[in-house]
Amino acid sequence: MTSSIWGVWGDVTNHIVRMALAFIFTLPIAWNREHGSNSAGLRTFPIVAMASCGFVLLAIEVLGEHSVGQARILEGVITGIGFIGGGAILKSGTSTHGTATAASILNTGVVGAAVGFGYYDIGFVLALANFLVLFALSRFKPLGKGDADGSEQ
């Protein structure tokens, strides 16, 4: 939004709060991936979430709050996140590693987009569910699959 006094700076507080929430919501996921010595961690996940949030905020500001053109921006964000996630998947012989990391990268992108659109509840629930799956369910994964502590990379 622009105003006669502040120009495009009128919504700066709203934008900073949303990007900060995207960052904060994804920190536990990033910590989990970093703690497990995975290929992506404390830097990757918050950046993906903030970038997704930023793209959505830009789409809202440039195209308008209820523009159908925002769908094209969201499609581009999803494609870009898929590309990043694809880089986290490693295949070695008959084993594949990094699928949980790739899925988590996709999820953090959705968290960022949800927060950018103002759906904080969706972003929070997705981030919480992602963290709980990585943290709690890795204990049920048999040793020998994934890294040394039994969690998938």
N, CA, C and O atoms as a GROMACS GRO file, in nm:
protein
  612
    1MET      N    1   0.083  -0.118   0.000
    1MET     CA    2   0.000   0.000   0.000
    1MET      C    3   0.088   0.125   0.000
    1MET      O    4   0.195   0.126   0.060
    2THR      N    5   0.042   0.226  -0.066
    2THR     CA    6   0.114   0.352  -0.065
    2THR      C    7   0.028   0.457   0.003
    2THR      O    8  -0.095   0.453  -0.003
    3SER      N    9   0.095   0.550   0.068
    3SER     CA   10   0.024   0.662   0.128
    3SER      C   11   0.096   0.788   0.084
    3SER      O   12   0.211   0.784   0.041
    4SER      N   13   0.027   0.900   0.096
    4SER     CA   14   0.088   1.026   0.053
    4SER      C   15   0.204   1.067   0.143
    4SER      O   16   0.292   1.140   0.099
    5ILE      N   17   0.205   1.021   0.266
    5ILE     CA   18   0.312   1.058   0.359
    5ILE      C   19   0.428   0.960   0.352
    5ILE      O   20   0.544   1.000   0.338
    6TRP      N   21   0.397   0.831   0.363
    6TRP     CA   22   0.501   0.730   0.376
    6TRP      C   23   0.536   0.661   0.244
    6TRP      O   24   0.638   0.593   0.237
    7GLY      N   25   0.456   0.677   0.140
    7GLY     CA   26   0.482   0.605   0.016
    7GLY      C   27   0.465   0.456   0.041
    7GLY      O   28   0.368   0.414   0.103
    8VAL      N   29   0.560   0.376  -0.008
    8VAL     CA   30   0.552   0.231   0.010
    8VAL      C   31   0.595   0.188   0.149
    8VAL      O   32   0.590   0.069   0.181
    9TRP      N   33   0.639   0.282   0.232
    9TRP     CA   34   0.683   0.249   0.368
    9TRP      C   35   0.567   0.240   0.466
    9TRP      O   36   0.589   0.210   0.584
   10GLY      N   37   0.446   0.263   0.423
   10GLY     CA   38   0.331   0.264   0.512
   10GLY      C   39   0.303   0.131   0.580
   10GLY      O   40   0.251   0.130   0.692
   11ASP      N   41   0.337   0.019   0.516
   11ASP     CA   42   0.309  -0.113   0.572
   11ASP      C   43   0.434  -0.183   0.623
   11ASP      O   44   0.434  -0.305   0.641
   12VAL      N   45   0.540  -0.108   0.646
   12VAL     CA   46   0.667  -0.170   0.682
   12VAL      C   47   0.656  -0.254   0.810
   12VAL      O   48   0.716  -0.361   0.816
   13THR      N   49   0.584  -0.208   0.909
   13THR     CA   50   0.570  -0.284   1.034
   13THR      C   51   0.498  -0.416   1.008
   13THR      O   52   0.542  -0.520   1.057
   14ASN      N   53   0.391  -0.412   0.932
   14ASN     CA   54   0.316  -0.533   0.897
   14ASN      C   55   0.407  -0.632   0.823
   14ASN      O   56   0.405  -0.751   0.853
   15HIS      N   57   0.484  -0.583   0.729
   15HIS     CA   58   0.573  -0.671   0.651
   15HIS      C   59   0.681  -0.733   0.739
   15HIS      O   60   0.709  -0.852   0.729
   16ILE      N   61   0.740  -0.653   0.824
   16ILE     CA   62   0.847  -0.703   0.912
   16ILE      C   63   0.792  -0.807   1.008
   16ILE      O   64   0.855  -0.910   1.032
   17VAL      N   65   0.674  -0.782   1.063
   17VAL     CA   66   0.613  -0.878   1.156
   17VAL      C   67   0.586  -1.010   1.085
   17VAL      O   68   0.615  -1.116   1.140
   18ARG      N   69   0.532  -1.005   0.965
   18ARG     CA   70   0.502  -1.129   0.892
   18ARG      C   71   0.629  -1.205   0.857
   18ARG      O   72   0.634  -1.327   0.874
   19MET      N   73   0.731  -1.136   0.810
   19MET     CA   74   0.856  -1.205   0.778
   19MET      C   75   0.923  -1.261   0.903
   19MET      O   76   0.982  -1.369   0.900
   20ALA      N   77   0.913  -1.187   1.014
   20ALA     CA   78   0.970  -1.236   1.140
   20ALA      C   79   0.895  -1.361   1.188
   20ALA      O   80   0.957  -1.455   1.238
   21LEU      N   81   0.763  -1.362   1.174
   21LEU     CA   82   0.686  -1.480   1.212
   21LEU      C   83   0.723  -1.601   1.126
   21LEU      O   84   0.736  -1.712   1.178
   22ALA      N   85   0.739  -1.580   0.996
   22ALA     CA   86   0.782  -1.689   0.908
   22ALA      C   87   0.916  -1.744   0.955
   22ALA      O   88   0.936  -1.865   0.958
   23PHE      N   89   1.006  -1.655   0.992
   23PHE     CA   90   1.138  -1.694   1.042
   23PHE      C   91   1.125  -1.773   1.172
   23PHE      O   92   1.183  -1.881   1.186
   24ILE      N   93   1.049  -1.720   1.266
   24ILE     CA   94   1.034  -1.783   1.398
   24ILE      C   95   0.964  -1.918   1.389
   24ILE      O   96   1.005  -2.014   1.454
   25PHE      N   97   0.859  -1.926   1.307
   25PHE     CA   98   0.786  -2.052   1.294
   25PHE      C   99   0.874  -2.165   1.242
   25PHE      O  100   0.853  -2.281   1.277
   26THR      N  101   0.972  -2.133   1.159
   26THR     CA  102   1.054  -2.238   1.097
   26THR      C  103   1.184  -2.266   1.172
   26THR      O  104   1.255  -2.360   1.136
   27LEU      N  105   1.217  -2.188   1.272
   27LEU     CA  106   1.340  -2.213   1.348
   27LEU      C  107   1.347  -2.352   1.411
   27LEU      O  108   1.452  -2.415   1.404
   28PRO      N  109   1.239  -2.403   1.473
   28PRO     CA  110   1.250  -2.538   1.530
   28PRO      C  111   1.278  -2.646   1.424
   28PRO      O  112   1.353  -2.740   1.451
   29ILE      N  113   1.220  -2.631   1.306
   29ILE     CA  114   1.248  -2.726   1.197
   29ILE      C  115   1.394  -2.715   1.157
   29ILE      O  116   1.462  -2.816   1.139
   30ALA      N  117   1.442  -2.594   1.143
   30ALA     CA  118   1.582  -2.571   1.106
   30ALA      C  119   1.676  -2.629   1.210
   30ALA      O  120   1.778  -2.691   1.177
   31TRP      N  121   1.642  -2.609   1.337
   31TRP     CA  122   1.725  -2.664   1.444
   31TRP      C  123   1.730  -2.816   1.437
   31TRP      O  124   1.836  -2.876   1.453
   32ASN      N  125   1.614  -2.878   1.412
   32ASN     CA  126   1.609  -3.023   1.403
   32ASN      C  127   1.696  -3.074   1.289
   32ASN      O  128   1.770  -3.171   1.307
   33ARG      N  129   1.688  -3.012   1.174
   33ARG     CA  130   1.766  -3.056   1.058
   33ARG      C  131   1.915  -3.029   1.081
   33ARG      O  132   1.999  -3.109   1.041
   34GLU      N  133   1.948  -2.917   1.143
   34GLU     CA  134   2.088  -2.883   1.171
   34GLU      C  135   2.145  -2.981   1.274
   34GLU      O  136   2.258  -3.027   1.260
   35HIS      N  137   2.067  -3.010   1.376
   35HIS     CA  138   2.110  -3.101   1.483
   35HIS      C  139   2.138  -3.241   1.428
   35HIS      O  140   2.226  -3.311   1.478
   36GLY      N  141   2.064  -3.282   1.325
   36GLY     CA  142   2.083  -3.413   1.266
   36GLY      C  143   2.192  -3.414   1.159
   36GLY      O  144   2.207  -3.514   1.088
   37SER      N  145   2.268  -3.305   1.147
   37SER     CA  146   2.376  -3.294   1.048
   37SER      C  147   2.326  -3.320   0.906
   37SER      O  148   2.391  -3.391   0.830
   38ASN      N  149   2.213  -3.263   0.873
   38ASN     CA  150   2.157  -3.279   0.739
   38ASN      C  151   2.210  -3.169   0.648
   38ASN      O  152   2.274  -3.074   0.693
   39SER      N  153   2.183  -3.184   0.519
   39SER     CA  154   2.239  -3.092   0.420
   39SER      C  155   2.182  -2.951   0.432
   39SER      O  156   2.248  -2.855   0.392
   40ALA      N  157   2.064  -2.937   0.483
   40ALA     CA  158   2.003  -2.805   0.501
   40ALA      C  159   1.972  -2.788   0.649
   40ALA      O  160   1.939  -2.885   0.718
   41GLY      N  161   1.982  -2.666   0.698
   41GLY     CA  162   1.960  -2.648   0.841
   41GLY      C  163   1.923  -2.508   0.881
   41GLY      O  164   1.830  -2.449   0.826
   42LEU      N  165   1.996  -2.453   0.978
   42LEU     CA  166   1.961  -2.326   1.040
   42LEU      C  167   1.954  -2.208   0.944
   42LEU      O  168   1.881  -2.112   0.969
   43ARG      N  169   2.027  -2.214   0.838
   43ARG     CA  170   2.022  -2.102   0.744
   43ARG      C  171   1.916  -2.124   0.636
   43ARG      O  172   1.844  -2.030   0.600
   44THR      N  173   1.906  -2.244   0.586
   44THR     CA  174   1.820  -2.271   0.471
   44THR      C  175   1.672  -2.253   0.501
   44THR      O  176   1.602  -2.181   0.430
   45PHE      N  177   1.624  -2.317   0.605
   45PHE     CA  178   1.480  -2.319   0.631
   45PHE      C  179   1.420  -2.181   0.659
   45PHE      O  180   1.319  -2.146   0.598
   46PRO      N  181   1.479  -2.101   0.748
   46PRO     CA  182   1.422  -1.967   0.768
   46PRO      C  183   1.430  -1.880   0.642
   46PRO      O  184   1.341  -1.799   0.616
   47ILE      N  185   1.537  -1.896   0.564
   47ILE     CA  186   1.549  -1.816   0.442
   47ILE      C  187   1.440  -1.855   0.343
   47ILE      O  188   1.380  -1.767   0.280
   48VAL      N  189   1.413  -1.984   0.328
   48VAL     CA  190   1.306  -2.030   0.237
   48VAL      C  191   1.171  -1.972   0.283
   48VAL      O  192   1.093  -1.923   0.202
   49ALA      N  193   1.145  -1.979   0.413
   49ALA     CA  194   1.017  -1.928   0.466
   49ALA      C  195   1.005  -1.777   0.446
   49ALA      O  196   0.900  -1.728   0.405
   50MET      N  197   1.112  -1.705   0.476
   50MET     CA  198   1.107  -1.559   0.460
   50MET      C  199   1.097  -1.520   0.313
   50MET      O  200   1.025  -1.425   0.280
   51ALA      N  201   1.166  -1.590   0.225
   51ALA     CA  202   1.157  -1.559   0.082
   51ALA      C  203   1.016  -1.584   0.030
   51ALA      O  204   0.963  -1.504  -0.047
   52SER      N  205   0.956  -1.695   0.070
   52SER     CA  206   0.819  -1.724   0.028
   52SER      C  207   0.724  -1.618   0.080
   52SER      O  208   0.635  -1.571   0.008
   53CYS      N  209   0.742  -1.580   0.205
   53CYS     CA  210   0.661  -1.474   0.264
   53CYS      C  211   0.680  -1.343   0.187
   53CYS      O  212   0.584  -1.272   0.158
   54GLY      N  213   0.806  -1.312   0.155
   54GLY     CA  214   0.836  -1.190   0.081
   54GLY      C  215   0.773  -1.187  -0.057
   54GLY      O  216   0.720  -1.084  -0.099
   55PHE      N  217   0.778  -1.300  -0.128
   55PHE     CA  218   0.713  -1.307  -0.261
   55PHE      C  219   0.563  -1.282  -0.249
   55PHE      O  220   0.505  -1.211  -0.331
   56VAL      N  221   0.501  -1.342  -0.149
   56VAL     CA  222   0.358  -1.324  -0.129
   56VAL      C  223   0.326  -1.179  -0.095
   56VAL      O  224   0.232  -1.121  -0.148
   57LEU      N  225   0.405  -1.119  -0.006
   57LEU     CA  226   0.383  -0.980   0.030
   57LEU      C  227   0.399  -0.888  -0.091
   57LEU      O  228   0.321  -0.794  -0.109
   58LEU      N  229   0.499  -0.916  -0.173
   58LEU     CA  230   0.517  -0.837  -0.295
   58LEU      C  231   0.398  -0.853  -0.389
   58LEU      O  232   0.351  -0.756  -0.448
   59ALA      N  233   0.349  -0.976  -0.402
   59ALA     CA  234   0.233  -1.000  -0.489
   59ALA      C  235   0.112  -0.923  -0.439
   59ALA      O  236   0.037  -0.866  -0.518
   60ILE      N  237   0.092  -0.921  -0.309
   60ILE     CA  238  -0.022  -0.848  -0.252
   60ILE      C  239  -0.007  -0.699  -0.280
   60ILE      O  240  -0.103  -0.633  -0.321
   61GLU      N  241   0.113  -0.646  -0.258
   61GLU     CA  242   0.135  -0.503  -0.277
   61GLU      C  243   0.127  -0.461  -0.424
   61GLU      O  244   0.070  -0.357  -0.456
   62VAL      N  245   0.184  -0.541  -0.512
   62VAL     CA  246   0.190  -0.503  -0.653
   62VAL      C  247   0.060  -0.535  -0.726
   62VAL      O  248   0.010  -0.453  -0.804
   63LEU      N  249   0.005  -0.653  -0.702
   63LEU     CA  250  -0.113  -0.697  -0.777
   63LEU      C  251  -0.245  -0.663  -0.709
   63LEU      O  252  -0.349  -0.663  -0.774
   64GLY      N  253  -0.242  -0.634  -0.581
   64GLY     CA  254  -0.364  -0.606  -0.506
   64GLY      C  255  -0.400  -0.724  -0.417
   64GLY      O  256  -0.363  -0.838  -0.444
   65GLU      N  257  -0.471  -0.694  -0.311
   65GLU     CA  258  -0.499  -0.793  -0.207
   65GLU      C  259  -0.582  -0.911  -0.256
   65GLU      O  260  -0.564  -1.022  -0.208
   66HIS      N  261  -0.672  -0.889  -0.349
   66HIS     CA  262  -0.761  -0.996  -0.394
   66HIS      C  263  -0.742  -1.027  -0.542
   66HIS      O  264  -0.837  -1.065  -0.610
   67SER      N  265  -0.621  -1.011  -0.592
   67SER     CA  266  -0.593  -1.033  -0.734
   67SER      C  267  -0.577  -1.182  -0.764
   67SER      O  268  -0.514  -1.255  -0.687
   68VAL      N  269  -0.634  -1.226  -0.876
   68VAL     CA  270  -0.614  -1.364  -0.919
   68VAL      C  271  -0.471  -1.386  -0.968
   68VAL      O  272  -0.426  -1.501  -0.980
   69GLY      N  273  -0.400  -1.278  -0.998
   69GLY     CA  274  -0.261  -1.288  -1.042
   69GLY      C  275  -0.168  -1.341  -0.934
   69GLY      O  276  -0.058  -1.385  -0.963
   70GLN      N  277  -0.213  -1.336  -0.810
   70GLN     CA  278  -0.131  -1.389  -0.700
   70GLN      C  279  -0.110  -1.539  -0.715
   70GLN      O  280  -0.011  -1.593  -0.666
   71ALA      N  281  -0.202  -1.607  -0.783
   71ALA     CA  282  -0.188  -1.752  -0.804
   71ALA      C  283  -0.062  -1.780  -0.886
   71ALA      O  284   0.007  -1.879  -0.860
   72ARG      N  285  -0.032  -1.696  -0.983
   72ARG     CA  286   0.090  -1.716  -1.064
   72ARG      C  287   0.215  -1.697  -0.980
   72ARG      O  288   0.314  -1.769  -0.998
   73ILE      N  289   0.212  -1.601  -0.890
   73ILE     CA  290   0.326  -1.581  -0.801
   73ILE      C  291   0.344  -1.703  -0.711
   73ILE      O  292   0.456  -1.751  -0.692
   74LEU      N  293   0.234  -1.753  -0.658
   74LEU     CA  294   0.240  -1.870  -0.571
   74LEU      C  295   0.290  -1.992  -0.648
   74LEU      O  296   0.367  -2.072  -0.594
   75GLU      N  297   0.249  -2.007  -0.773
   75GLU     CA  298   0.299  -2.117  -0.856
   75GLU      C  299   0.450  -2.108  -0.874
   75GLU      O  300   0.520  -2.209  -0.868
   76GLY      N  301   0.500  -1.987  -0.895
   76GLY     CA  302   0.645  -1.968  -0.909
   76GLY      C  303   0.720  -1.999  -0.781
   76GLY      O  304   0.828  -2.057  -0.784
   77VAL      N  305   0.662  -1.960  -0.669
   77VAL     CA  306   0.723  -1.990  -0.539
   77VAL      C  307   0.731  -2.141  -0.518
   77VAL      O  308   0.834  -2.192  -0.476
   78ILE      N  309   0.623  -2.210  -0.548
   78ILE     CA  310   0.620  -2.356  -0.531
   78ILE      C  311   0.724  -2.422  -0.621
   78ILE      O  312   0.793  -2.515  -0.579
   79THR      N  313   0.735  -2.376  -0.744
   79THR     CA  314   0.834  -2.432  -0.837
   79THR      C  315   0.976  -2.409  -0.786
   79THR      O  316   1.059  -2.500  -0.788
   80GLY      N  317   1.003  -2.289  -0.739
   80GLY     CA  318   1.136  -2.258  -0.688
   80GLY      C  319   1.172  -2.340  -0.566
   80GLY      O  320   1.285  -2.386  -0.552
   81ILE      N  321   1.076  -2.358  -0.477
   81ILE     CA  322   1.100  -2.436  -0.357
   81ILE      C  323   1.121  -2.583  -0.394
   81ILE      O  324   1.204  -2.652  -0.334
   82GLY      N  325   1.047  -2.630  -0.492
   82GLY     CA  326   1.066  -2.768  -0.539
   82GLY      C  327   1.206  -2.789  -0.594
   82GLY      O  328   1.266  -2.895  -0.574
   83PHE      N  329   1.259  -2.689  -0.662
   83PHE     CA  330   1.395  -2.697  -0.714
   83PHE      C  331   1.496  -2.706  -0.600
   83PHE      O  332   1.588  -2.786  -0.605
   84ILE      N  333   1.478  -2.624  -0.498
   84ILE     CA  334   1.568  -2.628  -0.382
   84ILE      C  335   1.557  -2.763  -0.312
   84ILE      O  336   1.658  -2.824  -0.278
   85GLY      N  337   1.435  -2.809  -0.290
   85GLY     CA  338   1.414  -2.938  -0.224
   85GLY      C  339   1.472  -3.053  -0.303
   85GLY      O  340   1.525  -3.148  -0.246
   86GLY      N  341   1.461  -3.046  -0.435
   86GLY     CA  342   1.518  -3.150  -0.519
   86GLY      C  343   1.669  -3.162  -0.500
   86GLY      O  344   1.724  -3.272  -0.511
   87GLY      N  345   1.734  -3.052  -0.471
   87GLY     CA  346   1.878  -3.054  -0.447
   87GLY      C  347   1.916  -3.120  -0.316
   87GLY      O  348   2.032  -3.157  -0.296
   88ALA      N  349   1.819  -3.137  -0.226
   88ALA     CA  350   1.847  -3.199  -0.096
   88ALA      C  351   1.837  -3.351  -0.102
   88ALA      O  352   1.882  -3.420  -0.011
   89ILE      N  353   1.779  -3.403  -0.210
   89ILE     CA  354   1.761  -3.548  -0.221
   89ILE      C  355   1.884  -3.608  -0.290
   89ILE      O  356   1.924  -3.566  -0.399
   90LEU      N  357   1.942  -3.705  -0.223
   90LEU     CA  358   2.061  -3.772  -0.275
   90LEU      C  359   2.031  -3.919  -0.295
   90LEU      O  360   1.974  -3.985  -0.208
   91LYS      N  361   2.070  -3.970  -0.412
   91LYS     CA  362   2.050  -4.112  -0.441
   91LYS      C  363   2.187  -4.177  -0.453
   91LYS      O  364   2.274  -4.129  -0.526
   92SER      N  365   2.204  -4.285  -0.380
   92SER     CA  366   2.329  -4.359  -0.383
   92SER      C  367   2.296  -4.507  -0.396
   92SER      O  368   2.254  -4.570  -0.299
   93GLY      N  369   2.316  -4.562  -0.514
   93GLY     CA  370   2.281  -4.702  -0.537
   93GLY      C  371   2.132  -4.722  -0.524
   93GLY      O  372   2.053  -4.659  -0.596
   94THR      N  373   2.093  -4.808  -0.431
   94THR     CA  374   1.950  -4.835  -0.412
   94THR      C  375   1.889  -4.753  -0.299
   94THR      O  376   1.769  -4.763  -0.273
   95SER      N  377   1.970  -4.671  -0.231
   95SER     CA  378   1.917  -4.592  -0.120
   95SER      C  379   1.902  -4.445  -0.160
   95SER      O  380   1.978  -4.392  -0.241
   96THR      N  381   1.803  -4.384  -0.101
   96THR     CA  382   1.775  -4.243  -0.123
   96THR      C  383   1.772  -4.173   0.012
   96THR      O  384   1.709  -4.220   0.106
   97HIS      N  385   1.841  -4.061   0.020
   97HIS     CA  386   1.847  -3.983   0.144
   97HIS      C  387   1.804  -3.840   0.116
   97HIS      O  388   1.822  -3.789   0.005
   98GLY      N  389   1.747  -3.778   0.215
   98GLY     CA  390   1.713  -3.637   0.205
   98GLY      C  391   1.568  -3.609   0.173
   98GLY      O  392   1.531  -3.493   0.154
   99THR      N  393   1.485  -3.711   0.166
   99THR     CA  394   1.345  -3.685   0.132
   99THR      C  395   1.272  -3.609   0.242
   99THR      O  396   1.187  -3.526   0.213
  100ALA      N  397   1.303  -3.638   0.368
  100ALA     CA  398   1.239  -3.563   0.477
  100ALA      C  399   1.285  -3.418   0.476
  100ALA      O  400   1.206  -3.328   0.504
  101THR      N  401   1.413  -3.396   0.445
  101THR     CA  402   1.463  -3.259   0.435
  101THR      C  403   1.395  -3.186   0.320
  101THR      O  404   1.354  -3.071   0.335
  102ALA      N  405   1.382  -3.253   0.206
  102ALA     CA  406   1.316  -3.192   0.090
  102ALA      C  407   1.170  -3.159   0.120
  102ALA      O  408   1.121  -3.052   0.085
  103ALA      N  409   1.101  -3.252   0.184
  103ALA     CA  410   0.961  -3.228   0.221
  103ALA      C  411   0.950  -3.113   0.320
  103ALA      O  412   0.856  -3.033   0.315
  104SER      N  413   1.046  -3.105   0.411
  104SER     CA  414   1.046  -2.997   0.510
  104SER      C  415   1.074  -2.862   0.444
  104SER      O  416   1.018  -2.760   0.485
  105ILE      N  417   1.160  -2.861   0.343
  105ILE     CA  418   1.185  -2.737   0.268
  105ILE      C  419   1.056  -2.692   0.200
  105ILE      O  420   1.021  -2.574   0.205
  106LEU      N  421   0.986  -2.785   0.136
  106LEU     CA  422   0.858  -2.751   0.073
  106LEU      C  423   0.761  -2.697   0.177
  106LEU      O  424   0.694  -2.596   0.154
  107ASN      N  425   0.752  -2.764   0.291
  107ASN     CA  426   0.660  -2.721   0.396
  107ASN      C  427   0.695  -2.582   0.449
  107ASN      O  428   0.605  -2.500   0.471
  108THR      N  429   0.823  -2.554   0.469
  108THR     CA  430   0.859  -2.422   0.520
  108THR      C  431   0.826  -2.312   0.419
  108THR      O  432   0.796  -2.199   0.456
  109GLY      N  433   0.833  -2.346   0.291
  109GLY     CA  434   0.789  -2.250   0.190
  109GLY      C  435   0.642  -2.221   0.201
  109GLY      O  436   0.599  -2.106   0.186
  110VAL      N  437   0.564  -2.323   0.227
  110VAL     CA  438   0.420  -2.305   0.246
  110VAL      C  439   0.392  -2.227   0.374
  110VAL      O  440   0.301  -2.144   0.378
  111VAL      N  441   0.470  -2.254   0.478
  111VAL     CA  442   0.457  -2.177   0.603
  111VAL      C  443   0.477  -2.028   0.574
  111VAL      O  444   0.397  -1.945   0.616
  112GLY      N  445   0.584  -1.996   0.502
  112GLY     CA  446   0.612  -1.857   0.467
  112GLY      C  447   0.501  -1.794   0.385
  112GLY      O  448   0.462  -1.680   0.410
  113ALA      N  449   0.450  -1.868   0.287
  113ALA     CA  450   0.341  -1.816   0.203
  113ALA      C  451   0.215  -1.794   0.286
  113ALA      O  452   0.149  -1.691   0.272
  114ALA      N  453   0.182  -1.889   0.372
  114ALA     CA  454   0.062  -1.875   0.456
  114ALA      C  455   0.073  -1.752   0.545
  114ALA      O  456  -0.023  -1.675   0.558
  115VAL      N  457   0.189  -1.733   0.606
  115VAL     CA  458   0.208  -1.616   0.693
  115VAL      C  459   0.202  -1.488   0.609
  115VAL      O  460   0.145  -1.388   0.653
  116GLY      N  461   0.260  -1.492   0.491
  116GLY     CA  462   0.255  -1.375   0.403
  116GLY      C  463   0.112  -1.334   0.368
  116GLY      O  464   0.081  -1.216   0.361
  117PHE      N  465   0.026  -1.432   0.347
  117PHE     CA  466  -0.114  -1.405   0.317
  117PHE      C  467  -0.194  -1.371   0.443
  117PHE      O  468  -0.311  -1.333   0.433
  118GLY      N  469  -0.132  -1.383   0.561
  118GLY     CA  470  -0.200  -1.349   0.685
  118GLY      C  471  -0.267  -1.466   0.754
  118GLY      O  472  -0.339  -1.448   0.852
  119TYR      N  473  -0.244  -1.587   0.704
  119TYR     CA  474  -0.300  -1.707   0.766
  119TYR      C  475  -0.198  -1.764   0.865
  119TYR      O  476  -0.136  -1.867   0.840
  120TYR      N  477  -0.184  -1.695   0.977
  120TYR     CA  478  -0.084  -1.731   1.078
  120TYR      C  479  -0.114  -1.868   1.138
  120TYR      O  480  -0.022  -1.945   1.168
  121ASP      N  481  -0.242  -1.900   1.155
  121ASP     CA  482  -0.279  -2.029   1.212
  121ASP      C  483  -0.233  -2.144   1.124
  121ASP      O  484  -0.181  -2.244   1.174
  122ILE      N  485  -0.251  -2.131   0.994
  122ILE     CA  486  -0.208  -2.235   0.901
  122ILE      C  487  -0.056  -2.249   0.905
  122ILE      O  488  -0.003  -2.360   0.911
  123GLY      N  489   0.015  -2.137   0.901
  123GLY     CA  490   0.160  -2.140   0.907
  123GLY      C  491   0.211  -2.203   1.035
  123GLY      O  492   0.304  -2.283   1.032
  124PHE      N  493   0.149  -2.168   1.147
  124PHE     CA  494   0.192  -2.223   1.275
  124PHE      C  495   0.166  -2.373   1.283
  124PHE      O  496   0.253  -2.449   1.325
  125VAL      N  497   0.047  -2.417   1.243
  125VAL     CA  498   0.012  -2.559   1.249
  125VAL      C  499   0.103  -2.640   1.157
  125VAL      O  500   0.149  -2.748   1.195
  126LEU      N  501   0.129  -2.591   1.037
  126LEU     CA  502   0.220  -2.662   0.945
  126LEU      C  503   0.360  -2.673   1.003
  126LEU      O  504   0.423  -2.778   0.995
  127ALA      N  505   0.410  -2.564   1.060
  127ALA     CA  506   0.545  -2.565   1.119
  127ALA      C  507   0.550  -2.659   1.239
  127ALA      O  508   0.645  -2.736   1.254
  128LEU      N  509   0.449  -2.654   1.324
  128LEU     CA  510   0.445  -2.741   1.442
  128LEU      C  511   0.438  -2.887   1.401
  128LEU      O  512   0.511  -2.971   1.454
  129ALA      N  513   0.351  -2.918   1.307
  129ALA     CA  514   0.337  -3.056   1.261
  129ALA      C  515   0.468  -3.106   1.198
  129ALA      O  516   0.509  -3.219   1.223
  130ASN      N  517   0.532  -3.022   1.118
  130ASN     CA  518   0.660  -3.059   1.057
  130ASN      C  519   0.764  -3.092   1.164
  130ASN      O  520   0.832  -3.194   1.157
  131PHE      N  521   0.775  -3.004   1.263
  131PHE     CA  522   0.871  -3.027   1.370
  131PHE      C  523   0.840  -3.154   1.447
  131PHE      O  524   0.930  -3.234   1.475
  132LEU      N  525   0.714  -3.174   1.482
  132LEU     CA  526   0.677  -3.293   1.559
  132LEU      C  527   0.703  -3.421   1.481
  132LEU      O  528   0.748  -3.520   1.539
  133VAL      N  529   0.676  -3.421   1.352
  133VAL     CA  530   0.704  -3.539   1.270
  133VAL      C  531   0.854  -3.568   1.268
  133VAL      O  532   0.896  -3.682   1.286
  134LEU      N  533   0.934  -3.465   1.247
  134LEU     CA  534   1.079  -3.485   1.242
  134LEU      C  535   1.134  -3.527   1.377
  134LEU      O  536   1.220  -3.615   1.385
  135PHE      N  537   1.086  -3.464   1.482
  135PHE     CA  538   1.140  -3.488   1.615
  135PHE      C  539   1.090  -3.619   1.676
  135PHE      O  540   1.169  -3.700   1.723
  136ALA      N  541   0.960  -3.638   1.675
  136ALA     CA  542   0.902  -3.752   1.746
  136ALA      C  543   0.904  -3.881   1.664
  136ALA      O  544   0.936  -3.987   1.717
  137LEU      N  545   0.870  -3.872   1.538
  137LEU     CA  546   0.858  -3.995   1.460
  137LEU      C  547   0.991  -4.054   1.418
  137LEU      O  548   0.997  -4.171   1.380
  138SER      N  549   1.099  -3.976   1.425
  138SER     CA  550   1.230  -4.031   1.390
  138SER      C  551   1.272  -4.141   1.486
  138SER      O  552   1.354  -4.227   1.452
  139ARG      N  553   1.217  -4.140   1.606
  139ARG     CA  554   1.249  -4.244   1.705
  139ARG      C  555   1.194  -4.380   1.664
  139ARG      O  556   1.243  -4.483   1.711
  140PHE      N  557   1.093  -4.382   1.578
  140PHE     CA  558   1.033  -4.507   1.534
  140PHE      C  559   1.097  -4.562   1.406
  140PHE      O  560   1.065  -4.673   1.364
  141LYS      N  561   1.186  -4.486   1.348
  141LYS     CA  562   1.252  -4.528   1.225
  141LYS      C  563   1.362  -4.628   1.262
  141LYS      O  564   1.441  -4.601   1.352
  142PRO      N  565   1.369  -4.741   1.194
  142PRO     CA  566   1.471  -4.840   1.228
  142PRO      C  567   1.612  -4.787   1.203
  142PRO      O  568   1.635  -4.712   1.108
  143LEU      N  569   1.704  -4.826   1.289
  143LEU     CA  570   1.844  -4.786   1.270
  143LEU      C  571   1.894  -4.845   1.139
  143LEU      O  572   1.851  -4.951   1.095
  144GLY      N  573   1.985  -4.773   1.079
  144GLY     CA  574   2.036  -4.818   0.950
  144GLY      C  575   1.971  -4.745   0.835
  144GLY      O  576   2.025  -4.743   0.724
  145LYS      N  577   1.855  -4.684   0.860
  145LYS     CA  578   1.791  -4.601   0.758
  145LYS      C  579   1.813  -4.458   0.796
  145LYS      O  580   1.779  -4.417   0.908
  146GLY      N  581   1.868  -4.381   0.708
  146GLY     CA  582   1.897  -4.242   0.739
  146GLY      C  583   2.031  -4.232   0.809
  146GLY      O  584   2.120  -4.313   0.783
  147ASP      N  585   2.049  -4.133   0.896
  147ASP     CA  586   2.178  -4.114   0.961
  147ASP      C  587   2.189  -4.198   1.087
  147ASP      O  588   2.101  -4.279   1.116
  148ALA      N  589   2.296  -4.179   1.161
  148ALA     CA  590   2.333  -4.266   1.272
  148ALA      C  591   2.229  -4.271   1.384
  148ALA      O  592   2.215  -4.373   1.451
  149ASP      N  593   2.155  -4.162   1.404
  149ASP     CA  594   2.058  -4.165   1.514
  149ASP      C  595   1.922  -4.219   1.469
  149ASP      O  596   1.825  -4.215   1.545
  150GLY      N  597   1.915  -4.269   1.346
  150GLY     CA  598   1.792  -4.332   1.297
  150GLY      C  599   1.697  -4.237   1.228
  150GLY      O  600   1.592  -4.280   1.181
  151SER      N  601   1.729  -4.108   1.220
  151SER     CA  602   1.640  -4.015   1.154
  151SER      C  603   1.678  -4.005   1.007
  151SER      O  604   1.794  -4.022   0.970
  152GLU      N  605   1.580  -3.977   0.926
  152GLU     CA  606   1.602  -3.964   0.782
  152GLU      C  607   1.661  -3.828   0.754
  152GLU      O  608   1.626  -3.730   0.820
  153GLN      N  609   1.748  -3.822   0.661
  153GLN     CA  610   1.810  -3.694   0.624
  153GLN      C  611   1.721  -3.613   0.536
  153GLN      O  612   1.758  -3.503   0.495
   0.00000   0.00000   0.00000
